Structures are given as structure tokens and as C-alpha cells.
Amino acid sequence: MKVIILGAGQGKRLLPLTEDIPKALLDIGGRRLVERQIDAFVACGINEFVVITGYADDAMQVVLKDLQKELGVQIRTVFNPFFAVSDNLASCWMARHEMTGDFIQVNGDNLFKADLVAHFLKAPENEATVAINLKSSYDADDMKVMMDGERVTEIGKTLPLEAVDAEAIGFYMFRGDGGPHFKSVLERMMREPSGLKHWYPTAVGVLAKTVPVHSWAFDDFDWCEVDFPADLQLARQTVANW
């Protein structure tokens, strides 16, 4: 199992905190966000990582090189030159050559502990699995999911609220032929004129039309997504209690 981390974005909604560093390098209780992510995976026995970089790539390279030595793990990087003009489907496409074997793909702005990773690794060995969270209501920024039982049928931010069943929390696992199938969808979508403007979960929704995509619930775990200054404050409060 390897982990692909999407860390190319600046995080403009967090300016001026991200003026000189990408969101993935924000300090969360004395450790950078990407460091906390890799710590959690390493605690579960995973030691191979691919980090997609973009904004302030030089700073990311320094941190990741030091982290590789500190933890004794393998960290490769893939540079996304389109980071300033694209959404993250392009980042996935840039890393398509790494989508071999079994892998987990995670958003670079998620804060979580090893218990969440351990729970994800317990999911049935399906070709594609989406981590979901069930809520009483959903807002415009949620990556919404429609399901048929435990099978995912659609993913997107603009799905009609009355049809939403869950939120995708930014963790996706591919096993067996799941990775090659996902890669094929990415290749096809990036050939479209709108390719640079898509979020990659849209590609998972497209994949679900031809390959069973399963859900795995994470309703009782301590995690958060860092998009806004209030999220950063919450993240720091959260790790203070860990």
C-alpha cells in the first residue's frame, strides 16, 4: 500500500497565512499538516508516499526531504505545473504513473490520527472505496455523495441537497484493478476542454458508472479539513487534546 497526497494548492482562503508556504505546511500544534498526515500513515505500517506539489514547491521539497530522513520512509514528489490555474483533477492526472498496485489517495488539507487510517485499512478489499461521513445537513463546500445502499453513485459539490446521502471526507482507496480504472477515467477527463476545472472526486463519480465504488463510514473519528482560518483554529484546538 502506498499513499498519494494532494499537496499542490496554496490555500488562498487562508491568506495571508499561506502567502509564502502551501496549506500543507501550516503549523498544527508544533508539526506541519503534511507531517501529521504522514505520521498517521507510518503508525499503521505504511512507508511509501507520493506527494503532489505545486505552490512553493521548494519549501515542500525541503520539509519532505527532512521528514524522509526523520521517519526512514520513502517519499517521492510529483510537481503539478498547473496548480495556479486548475482544480485538483490535474494533480491526480500528473501522478497517474504512480497509480499502480494498491494505494490510498488523500487530500493534503485533512487532519487526522492513526486510528482513522487503521479504520480505513479495515475496509473490505474492493476495487474502489470512498471514505464518507454522515451528517444531518450539508453545505455548499461539502463534497457530496449519493448512494444506492453502500454503493456510491455520484460525487460532487453541486449535487441537489435533497438527494445527498453523505459527505466524502477526502480519502479514497484503490485496490487491484481499481487504480488502472481510475487512471483511465483521469486520462479521458483531462482530454476534455473542461478538464482543468474539475475536482478529482468527479472522476470517482464517473468511475462509479462502470466499476462498483463502495463507501466506508467514518462517523466517530476525530478529524477536520483545513480550508478557512476558523478551520485552522479548530485543527490546533483538536491536536491540543490528542
Buried (B, 14 or more C-beta within 10 A) or exposed (E): BBBBBBBBBBBEBBEEBBEEBBBBBBBBBEEBBBBBBBBBBBEBEBBBBBBBBBBBBEBBBEBBEEBBEEBEBEBBBBBBEBBEEBBBBBBBBBBBEBBEEBBBBBBBBBBBBBBBBBBBBEBEEBBBBBBBBEEEEBEEEBBBBBBEEBBBBBBBBEBEEEEBBBBBBBBBBBBEEBBEBBBBBBEEBBEEEEBBEBBBBBBBBBBBEEBBBBBBBBEEBEBBBBBEEEBBEBBBEBBEEE
